[in-house]
Amino acid sequence: MKMDQRLLGVLSKYFKNRGFKKVNNIYNINVAYDNDINYRLVEVCFIDNDDDMKLYQEKVEEIAKGLVEAIENKAINQPTFEEKKEASTANEGEYIVQKG
C-alpha cells in the first residue's frame, strides 16, 4: 500500500486527486492476483479532458520519472529528454562525447 500512496502522490502533483478505485472485473488484475503478482493499473489522466491532456503533454517525462521513482522507491538521477536537449543547446558548437 505504500507504493500506492507514492504513485497517488506523484499524480496528485499534476492532476486532481481522485483517490483509488478498486475493481475486480479486469482480467489482467485477476490473473495477477491469482498468481501472487504485484499489479497496478495506473490511469494518469483523462484523455477527453483538454486541461488534463495539455498538462500531460507538457509534463510527460516529469510525470513518468516521478512514477518510476514511486515504483522503485528511490530517486532516479537520469536527466529527462528536455533536460538533455537544454544542456546540448546551451553549448551550441560544442560536442559532448559520452561512453556507454
N, C-alpha and C positions, 0 to 999 in steps of 0.2 A: 504494500500500500504506500510505502514511502516513495517509490518510483512514480506512482500515480500522482502523488502530490507535487513532485518535482515537475512532471510533464504539465500538469494543470498550471503550475506557477509560471512556466515559460509561456504558455498560450495566453494566460491572463495578462501578461505584459503588453500584449498586442490587441487582443480581442476581448469582447465581453465574456466574463466568466459565466459559463453555462453549467459548470459543475460536471459531475459524472452521470453517465446514463448506462445503467446495467441492462444488458439484453441477453437473452438466451436463445434467440431464434436465428442466429447466424451460424451457418455450418462450420466455418473455419474455427470460430471460437469454441464451439462444442467439441470438435475433434481435438483441438489443442488441449482443452481442459481434460478430456478423457485420457490423454496421453501425458499428463503432468507437464505440459509445455507452458511456460510463462508467455502469455499472448496479450497484446494490446492492439486495439484498432483506434488510432488517433485521428480524429477529424479536426483538421486545423482551422478551417473557416468555411463559410457558406459561399458556394460558387455563384449563387444567384443574388448575393448581396454586393452591390457595387463598392461600398466602402471597405468591406472585408477583402474583396479581390484586389483593390488598389493597394491597400496596406500589405497584403500578402506578396504581391508582385514587387513592391518596393523593398520589402524586408525578407525575402525568401531565404537568402543564405544565412542571415542573422537568426531567423526562426529555426532553420534546420540545424545550425550549430548548437543552439540552445536545447533543442530536443535531443541531440546526440549527447550533449553534456548531462542532461537529465537522466538518460538511459544508462550511461556509463558511470554516472555519479562522480565525475571529475571534469576539470577544465580541459578543453581542447585548445592547444596552443597553435593551431594552424590558422593562418590568415584566410579570410574569405576571398573569393574571386575579386570582389570590388576592392578590397584592401591591397591585393597584389597588383591590380590594374592601376590604382592610385600611386602606388610606390614606383611602378615602372614608368608612368608618365611624368612623375616628378623629376626623374633623371633622364629626360629626353637626350638622346645621343649617347648615353652610356648603356652598356650591356651588363647584365648580371648573369654570371655563369653559375649554375647550381648543379652539383653532382647528386645523382640518385633519383 
